[in-house]
Amino acid sequence: MSNKTPILLPCPSCGSKAAVTRIRSNPTLVDWVTVCCTNENCAMQTMPIHALNTAIVIEVWNRRVPHNIDAVTGNDRWLPVTP
């Protein structure tokens, strides 16, 4: 991991801006850090992580599963689930 803070990608659910939030539980402990969507109608967020460096949480948020888009219709294709 580099020393540079990574760029925070938009929300993978709705495309709105994302924000890093620090949750201080105790002044002597490491903060909890989460990334969440700023759209009040979207509940997307990472699980709070104990982190000294916000770059770790941003990297978790930025990890995306590639969409399986149909090249003809442009729609998401459902992937078969096998038991």
C-alpha positions in Angstrom: 0.0 0.0 0.0 1.3 3.4 -0.9 1.5 6.4 1.5 -0.9 8.3 -0.7 -4.6 8.4 0.3 -6.6 6.7 -2.5 -9.4 8.5 -4.3 -12.8 7.7 -2.8 -15.1 6.3 -5.5 -18.8 7.1 -5.6 -21.4 4.8 -4.1 -21.6 1.5 -6.0 -25.3 1.4 -5.3 -26.6 4.8 -6.4 -23.6 6.7 -7.7 -23.8 9.5 -5.1 -20.8 11.0 -3.4 -19.2 9.0 -0.5 -17.8 10.2 2.8 -15.3 8.9 5.4 -16.7 9.0 8.9 -14.6 8.6 12.1 -16.4 7.3 15.2 -14.6 8.0 18.4 -15.5 5.5 21.0 -12.8 6.3 23.5 -10.1 9.0 23.3 -7.4 6.4 24.3 -8.4 3.9 21.6 -8.1 3.7 17.8 -11.1 5.3 16.1 -13.7 3.3 14.2 -13.7 4.4 10.6 -16.4 3.8 8.0 -17.2 5.0 4.5 -20.9 5.7 3.7 -23.0 7.1 0.9 -24.1 10.7 1.4 -27.5 10.1 -0.2 -30.0 10.0 2.6 -32.1 7.5 0.6 -29.2 5.0 0.3 -28.0 2.9 3.2 -24.7 1.8 1.6 -21.7 1.8 3.9 -18.7 -0.3 4.9 -18.7 -2.1 8.3 -16.9 0.2 10.8 -13.2 -0.8 10.9 -10.6 0.0 13.6 -8.1 1.8 11.5 -5.2 4.2 12.1 -5.2 5.1 8.4 -8.3 6.0 6.5 -6.7 4.7 3.3 -7.4 1.1 4.5 -11.1 1.8 4.7 -11.2 3.7 1.4 -9.5 0.7 -0.3 -12.3 -1.6 1.2 -15.0 0.8 -0.1 -13.4 1.0 -3.6 -13.2 -2.8 -4.1 -15.9 -3.5 -6.6 -17.2 -6.7 -8.1 -17.4 -6.4 -11.9 -20.9 -6.2 -13.2 -22.1 -8.8 -15.6 -23.6 -6.5 -18.2 -25.4 -7.9 -21.3 -23.7 -6.3 -24.3 -26.9 -6.2 -26.3 -29.4 -4.8 -23.8 -27.1 -3.1 -21.4 -28.9 -4.8 -18.5 -27.4 -6.7 -15.6 -27.6 -10.4 -16.2 -28.3 -12.7 -13.3 -25.7 -15.3 -12.7 -26.8 -18.9 -12.2 -26.5 -20.2 -8.6 -25.6 -23.8 -8.2 -26.2 -25.6 -4.9 
